[in-house]
C-alpha cells in the first residue's frame, strides 16, 4: 500500500469521531471555560501530546508506524494517538476534523553566539549548558535572530498533506516562533550558576542582557504579525480556536478575526521562567517579571498563559499583574488554595495532579481523594483538572483511562 492508502482508515476514523454530537459540547465547554463563563462542569484533560514516542509502544506495539515519507509518518502517529485517546480515555479532549501542518522556516541569523549543550556520557545523566557568555556579559557579541517562512515550501507541504489525507480533513498551518521566555535564553547564554551571583554583583549587566533578549523576541513577534505568520488555528466551522499548545483545547477567536489580517491577539502566549526558581519573589519581579510584561502586552485577546512546574506560591501576587493573563498553571508543587486567594477567579486555574503518584503509587481511591482535595481548595473558582508531564505510563496505559474516569466522576459531582 502507498502512504495515502495507509492513512485512509485513520483519516476516516478521525473524521467520524469528530462528527460525534458530544464533540460540539466539548468545544463549547472549553471555549466558555476560557472566557470565564459558567460551564456547569469542570473540564478534564489528559495531556497525551507530551507522552514520549517510545511509550506509545505499550498502546500500539513496536514498529507500529508503517508509512514511508516523513510527513506521512508524522500524520500517521498524530492520527493514531488521537483515535486511541478518543476510544480509550474519557477526558474532555476534542477530536478536531483537522490536521496541523508546520510551516517550513529558514533561519537567516541566530543570536551571534552558539547556544549548545553537552551530552552526558551516562544515558541517565543531565545535559549541561555550554554558556557562550561565561567569561563576561558582552552584548557586542550578540545579534538579533531572524527566521523567515519559506512560503513556497510551506505550500508544497500543505499540498502533500492534502493529497495524503484525500482532502477529508482541514489543513491548518502552524508557525513556529521564539516563545515568550527570555530568562531561559539568558540562562543558556550566561549559565544559571553565574546568573545567581550576577543578580547581586552586577545587576545592571543582567538587566542589559534581559533587555536585549526581550527586545529581540518582541521584535520577532511583531515582525510575524506584520508578515501574517500568526497562528490563527481556527476550526473548520470558524467558531473556535484550537489552542496553540496542550491543555488549552478550545477558545473563542478574538473579535473580528475574519474581517482583518491576523494579529498577535489571535494567538495564545506561553510565558514561563522555570530556570528562575532559585530567585525569590522580589528578584523574580525585578529580573524576570518586568520583561514578561513587555511580551504579554500585545496579546489583548486575553490569551496569555503562565506556566511553571516549580512552586510559584510566593510569586503568584507578581504574576497576577501580568497583562492579559487568562490561564495559570498550578503544578503539584504549588498551592491551589493560594492561587484561589491571589487570582480570585480572574483567571482559569490549570490544576495538575501528580503524574508520578498516579502511575506508580496511587489506587483509584487515592486518585479520587487527591482530585477531591484539589477541587475543594479551589472553592468554585474557574479550574480544570489535568494529568500532564507523563514521561512513563509504567507499562499500564489503562491508567490513563482510570484517572480520566475518576476525574470526570469528581468533576461531575462538584458541579
C-alpha positions as MATLAB code, in Angstrom:
seq = 'XXXXXXXXXXXXXXXXXXXXXXXXXXXXXXXXXXXXXXXXXXXXXXXXXXXXXXXXXXXXXXXXXXXXXXXXXXXXXXXXXXXXXXXXXXXXXXXXXXXXXXXXXXXXXXXXXXXXXXXXXXXXXXXXXXXXXXXXXXXXXXXXXXXXXXXXXXXXXXXXXXXXXXXXXXXXXXXXXXXXXXXXXXXXXXXXXXXXXXXXXXXXXXXXXXXXXXXXXXXXXXXXXXXXXXXXXXXXXXXXXXXXXXXXXXXXXXXXXXXXXXXXXXXXXXXXXXXXXXXXXXXXXXXXXXXXXXXXXXXXXXXXXXXXXXXXXXXXXXXXXXXXXXXXXXXXXXXXXXXXXXXXXXXXXXXXXXXXXXXXXXXXXXXXXXXXXXXXXXXXXXXXXXXXXXXXXXXXXXXXXXXXXXXXXXXXXXX';
ca = [
       0.000    0.000    0.000;
       1.105    3.562   -0.576;
       1.059    6.208    2.171;
      -2.333    7.552    1.154;
      -3.883    4.097    1.401;
      -2.209    3.522    4.779;
      -3.590    6.770    6.179;
      -7.067    6.404    4.676;
      -8.697    4.370    7.502;
      -7.193    6.656   10.157;
      -8.386    9.760    8.339;
     -11.883    8.309    8.011;
     -11.985    7.337   11.689;
     -10.893   10.785   12.852;
     -13.500   12.380   10.598;
     -16.138   10.066   12.065;
     -15.069   10.691   15.656;
     -15.049   14.448   15.082;
     -18.643   14.234   13.866;
     -19.974   12.776   17.131;
     -22.628   15.026   18.751;
     -20.781   15.406   22.048;
     -17.700   16.868   20.331;
     -19.682   20.087   19.863;
     -20.480   20.115   23.577;
     -16.790   19.742   24.462;
     -15.832   22.629   22.183;
     -18.377   24.887   23.845;
     -17.330   23.656   27.303;
     -13.700   24.670   26.776;
     -14.469   27.925   24.966;
     -16.838   29.107   27.708;
     -14.323   27.981   30.300;
     -11.506   30.035   28.756;
     -13.877   33.021   28.600;
     -14.587   32.676   32.361;
     -18.230   31.945   31.645;
     -20.278   29.406   33.649;
     -19.944   25.862   32.280;
     -21.704   23.639   34.787;
     -18.759   21.226   34.737;
     -15.055   21.205   35.499;
     -13.159   20.272   32.296;
     -10.825   17.257   32.470;
      -7.696   16.914   30.330;
      -5.084   14.180   29.895;
      -2.149   15.796   28.062;
      -1.261   12.815   25.900;
       0.603   15.038   23.411;
       3.642   15.082   25.714;
       3.907   11.318   26.224;
       7.281   10.240   24.741;
       7.156    8.336   21.467;
       8.527    5.058   22.833;
       5.800    4.910   25.497;
       3.209    4.524   22.733;
       4.656    1.080   22.030;
       2.544   -0.021   25.018;
      -0.572    1.019   23.110;
       0.389    0.106   19.530;
       3.241   -2.388   19.752;
       6.785   -1.866   18.467;
       7.477   -0.589   14.954;
       3.845    0.422   14.602;
       4.394    3.222   12.074;
       4.211    1.866    8.537;
       4.001    4.965    6.326;
       7.178    5.786    4.398;
       7.544    9.557    3.928;
       8.421   11.735    6.947;
       5.228   13.798    6.660;
       3.070   10.701    6.248;
       4.634    9.091    9.328;
       4.088   12.292   11.300;
       0.419   12.363   10.293;
       0.053    8.634   10.956;
       1.406    8.992   14.505;
      -0.766   12.029   15.201;
      -3.947   10.334   13.973;
      -3.227    7.044   15.746;
      -2.782    8.809   19.081;
      -5.955   10.857   18.617;
      -8.006    7.791   17.728;
      -6.615    5.756   20.630;
      -7.316    8.526   23.138;
     -10.831    9.089   21.816;
     -11.600    5.366   22.021;
      -9.942    4.650   25.378;
      -9.701    7.755   27.579;
     -12.892    9.543   28.670;
     -11.472   13.030   29.192;
     -12.683   16.227   27.510;
     -10.178   16.272   24.661;
     -11.749   17.424   21.405;
     -11.379   15.432   18.209;
     -10.918   18.120   15.573;
     -11.583   17.305   11.886;
      -8.271   18.929   11.021;
      -4.556   18.369   10.561;
      -1.939   20.834   11.781;
       0.920   21.328    9.282;
       4.073   23.089   10.437;
       5.315   25.924    8.257;
       8.745   25.484    6.677;
      11.159   28.050    8.109;
      14.699   29.175    7.410;
      16.975   30.869    9.923;
      18.623   33.952    8.425;
      20.510   34.961   11.560;
      20.972   33.494   15.055;
      21.972   35.081   18.392;
      25.545   35.532   17.191;
      26.798   33.008   19.743;
      26.137   29.251   19.889;
      23.553   28.035   22.407;
      24.835   24.500   22.890;
      24.536   21.678   25.414;
      26.993   18.976   26.449;
      25.538   15.492   26.266;
      26.342   13.307   29.308;
      28.155   10.001   28.886;
      25.713    8.450   31.330;
      22.402    7.974   29.459;
      20.625    8.870   32.699;
      22.777   11.936   33.279;
      21.792   15.550   32.813;
      22.771   17.820   29.948;
      24.745   20.949   30.765;
      24.624   24.384   29.200;
      27.722   25.492   27.315;
      27.424   29.190   28.136;
      28.962   31.368   25.390;
      28.965   34.429   27.693;
      30.578   32.566   30.599;
      33.579   34.908   30.754;
      31.572   38.139   30.636;
      28.228   39.584   29.661;
      29.392   41.105   26.394;
      26.426   42.366   24.395;
      28.663   43.314   21.466;
      28.873   39.613   20.585;
      25.102   39.266   20.200;
      22.820   39.721   17.215;
      19.040   39.642   16.953;
      17.871   36.363   15.394;
      15.757   36.335   12.271;
      13.725   33.415   10.974;
      11.616   33.579    7.830;
       8.900   31.338    6.471;
       9.541   29.639    3.167;
       6.104   30.237    1.697;
       6.633   28.065   -1.377;
       7.946   25.101    0.621;
       5.123   25.502    3.125;
       2.555   25.467    0.304;
       4.120   22.269   -1.036;
       3.932   20.673    2.429;
       0.257   21.623    2.718;
      -0.408   20.233   -0.756;
       1.353   16.962    0.168;
      -0.689   16.688    3.382;
      -3.904   17.304    1.449;
      -3.002   14.567   -1.000;
      -2.123   12.142    1.829;
      -5.431   12.775    3.614;
      -7.558   12.882    0.429;
      -8.812   16.335    1.372;
     -11.016   14.833    4.102;
      -9.558   16.889    6.945;
      -8.999   20.636    7.112;
      -5.336   21.682    6.904;
      -4.185   24.424    9.261;
      -0.675   25.901    9.187;
       1.203   26.342   12.471;
       4.028   28.891   12.558;
       6.914   28.260   14.942;
       8.310   31.199   16.896;
      10.753   32.217   19.643;
       8.309   31.878   22.523;
       7.916   34.213   25.486;
      10.564   33.065   27.969;
      13.566   35.415   27.766;
      15.119   34.286   31.036;
      15.545   30.761   29.666;
      17.557   32.168   26.751;
      19.672   34.269   29.116;
      20.386   31.165   31.209;
      21.705   29.403   28.108;
      23.923   32.396   27.308;
      25.373   33.025   30.752;
      24.747   29.871   32.810;
      22.426   29.542   35.795;
      25.136   29.431   38.464;
      26.684   32.671   37.221;
      23.313   34.413   36.987;
      22.568   33.618   40.621;
      25.587   35.715   41.593;
      25.216   38.231   38.747;
      21.883   39.484   40.103;
      23.782   40.530   43.236;
      27.200   41.502   41.903;
      26.291   43.070   38.529;
      22.510   43.596   38.343;
      22.881   46.241   35.656;
      24.559   43.765   33.312;
      21.768   41.223   33.894;
      19.149   43.869   33.093;
      21.018   44.823   29.929;
      21.112   41.191   28.784;
      17.434   40.628   29.641;
      16.515   43.814   27.812;
      18.464   42.771   24.704;
      16.891   39.314   24.575;
      13.372   40.579   25.352;
      13.617   43.326   22.733;
      14.744   40.779   20.138;
      11.916   38.385   20.987;
       9.306   41.153   20.928;
      10.579   42.441   17.580;
      10.401   38.867   16.261;
       6.725   38.587   17.256;
       5.847   41.996   15.823;
       7.554   41.008   12.574;
       5.490   37.821   12.478;
       2.360   39.909   12.903;
       3.426   42.250   10.107;
       4.031   39.331    7.741;
       0.929   37.363    8.690;
       2.782   34.425   10.276;
       0.239   34.175   13.086;
      -1.314   31.018   14.484;
      -4.982   31.580   13.819;
      -5.761   27.926   14.401;
      -9.468   28.271   13.685;
     -11.630   25.143   13.347;
     -13.406   24.479   10.037;
     -16.669   25.986   11.349;
     -14.909   29.269   12.148;
     -16.371   29.195   15.669;
     -13.439   28.077   17.829;
      -9.690   28.494   18.177;
      -7.990   25.110   18.522;
      -5.385   26.299   21.038;
      -1.691   26.845   20.399;
      -0.440   24.206   22.833;
      -1.506   21.450   25.199;
      -4.352   21.955   27.673;
      -5.960   24.993   26.046;
      -8.124   22.687   23.883;
     -10.507   25.384   22.584;
     -11.336   29.063   22.993;
     -13.394   31.682   21.212;
     -11.472   33.563   18.494;
     -10.773   37.235   19.100;
     -13.478   39.540   17.829;
     -13.448   40.445   14.148;
     -10.718   37.980   13.202;
     -12.488   37.158    9.908;
     -12.512   40.795    8.773;
      -8.864   41.760    9.298;
      -5.331   40.433    8.930;
      -4.220   38.028   11.678;
      -2.711   39.663   14.759;
      -0.872   38.554   17.883;
      -4.086   38.903   19.866;
      -5.353   35.899   17.868;
      -2.717   33.615   19.447;
      -2.037   32.216   22.911;
       1.260   33.247   24.504;
       3.091   30.666   26.638;
       5.089   32.560   29.278;
       7.443   30.754   31.660;
      10.727   31.047   33.535;
      11.258   27.762   35.331;
      15.020   28.282   35.495;
      14.374   31.296   37.734;
      13.005   29.083   40.510;
      16.094   29.944   42.581;
      15.137   33.631   42.638;
      12.877   34.903   45.408;
       9.689   36.856   44.660;
      11.380   40.274   44.760;
      14.219   39.276   42.448;
      11.753   37.471   40.173;
       9.786   40.694   39.894;
      12.877   42.749   39.131;
      14.818   40.470   36.794;
      12.109   38.374   35.131;
       8.550   39.622   35.502;
       9.008   43.120   34.106;
      10.304   41.585   30.882;
       7.378   39.160   30.730;
       5.082   42.176   30.959;
       6.526   43.613   27.757;
       5.994   40.346   25.886;
       2.439   39.860   27.203;
       1.145   43.322   26.311;
       0.303   42.623   22.611;
      -1.996   39.697   23.495;
      -5.037   41.846   24.140;
      -7.374   38.957   23.309;
      -6.724   37.840   26.921;
      -4.742   34.822   25.766;
      -1.663   34.858   27.995;
      -0.851   31.588   29.756;
       1.705   31.379   32.591;
       3.401   28.021   33.022;
       5.563   26.889   35.905;
       6.120   23.360   37.237;
       8.030   24.820   40.182;
       6.399   26.095   43.380;
       5.049   29.542   42.478;
       3.270   30.349   45.743;
       5.479   33.320   46.631;
       5.469   34.677   43.069;
       1.721   34.470   42.410;
       0.974   38.086   43.504;
       3.561   39.294   40.992;
       2.378   37.007   38.196;
      -1.206   38.151   38.802;
      -0.231   41.565   37.404;
       0.843   40.080   34.049;
      -1.170   41.805   31.292;
      -3.848   39.758   29.507;
      -3.331   36.725   31.759;
      -6.077   34.111   31.331;
      -4.599   30.728   32.343;
      -2.268   29.914   35.247;
      -0.511   26.567   35.713;
      -0.889   25.188   39.244;
       1.582   22.321   39.456;
       1.551   19.639   42.187;
       4.205   21.778   43.916;
       2.057   24.924   44.035;
      -0.933   25.585   46.282;
      -4.393   25.634   44.729;
      -5.712   27.473   47.797;
      -3.048   30.157   47.419;
      -3.857   30.535   43.708;
      -7.567   30.773   44.557;
      -6.915   33.611   47.000;
      -4.457   35.519   44.796;
      -6.297   35.318   41.474;
      -9.811   35.332   42.966;
     -11.456   33.912   39.849;
      -9.818   36.351   37.416;
      -8.050   33.521   35.536;
      -8.503   29.829   34.858;
      -6.516   27.691   37.282;
      -4.911   24.836   35.355;
      -4.690   22.376   38.243;
      -2.417   19.347   37.917;
      -2.395   16.004   39.673;
       0.943   14.375   40.453;
       1.776   12.098   37.465;
       4.378   10.074   39.364;
       1.914    9.185   42.083;
      -0.886    8.498   39.603;
       1.172    5.982   37.611;
       3.401    4.444   40.275;
       1.678    4.518   43.676;
      -1.980    5.592   43.630;
      -5.022    3.350   43.722;
      -8.194    4.720   42.094;
      -9.402    5.648   45.568;
      -6.241    7.658   46.213;
      -6.624    9.355   42.811;
     -10.139   10.355   43.819;
      -9.020   11.736   47.188;
      -6.280   13.833   45.556;
      -8.689   15.272   42.990;
     -11.415   15.926   45.586;
      -8.888   17.823   47.706;
      -7.777   19.962   44.754;
     -11.388   20.794   43.845;
     -12.171   21.670   47.456;
      -9.181   24.027   47.624;
     -10.369   25.874   44.515;
     -13.763   26.560   46.135;
     -15.625   27.271   42.932;
     -13.168   29.493   41.022;
     -12.620   28.536   37.348;
     -10.373   25.486   37.165;
      -9.685   22.449   35.022;
      -8.237   19.126   36.124;
      -5.110   17.897   34.344;
      -2.829   14.903   34.138;
       0.313   16.036   32.363;
       4.111   15.597   32.239;
       3.563   11.883   31.625;
       7.043   10.544   30.939;
       6.106    6.912   31.559;
       2.820    5.013   31.652;
       4.581    2.337   33.766;
       3.619   -0.282   31.203;
      -0.049    0.263   32.104;
      -1.693    2.609   29.584;
      -5.100    1.755   31.084;
      -4.142    4.060   33.965;
      -4.866    6.956   31.594;
      -8.464    5.769   31.363;
      -8.742    5.116   35.098;
      -7.558    8.591   36.058;
      -9.780   10.300   33.468;
     -12.870    8.413   34.642;
     -12.129    9.165   38.292;
     -11.560   12.840   37.462;
     -14.815   13.005   35.483;
     -16.740   11.456   38.382;
     -15.354   14.044   40.797;
     -15.851   16.901   38.311;
     -19.480   15.997   37.698;
     -20.123   15.557   41.410;
     -18.707   19.022   42.091;
     -20.938   20.710   39.505;
];
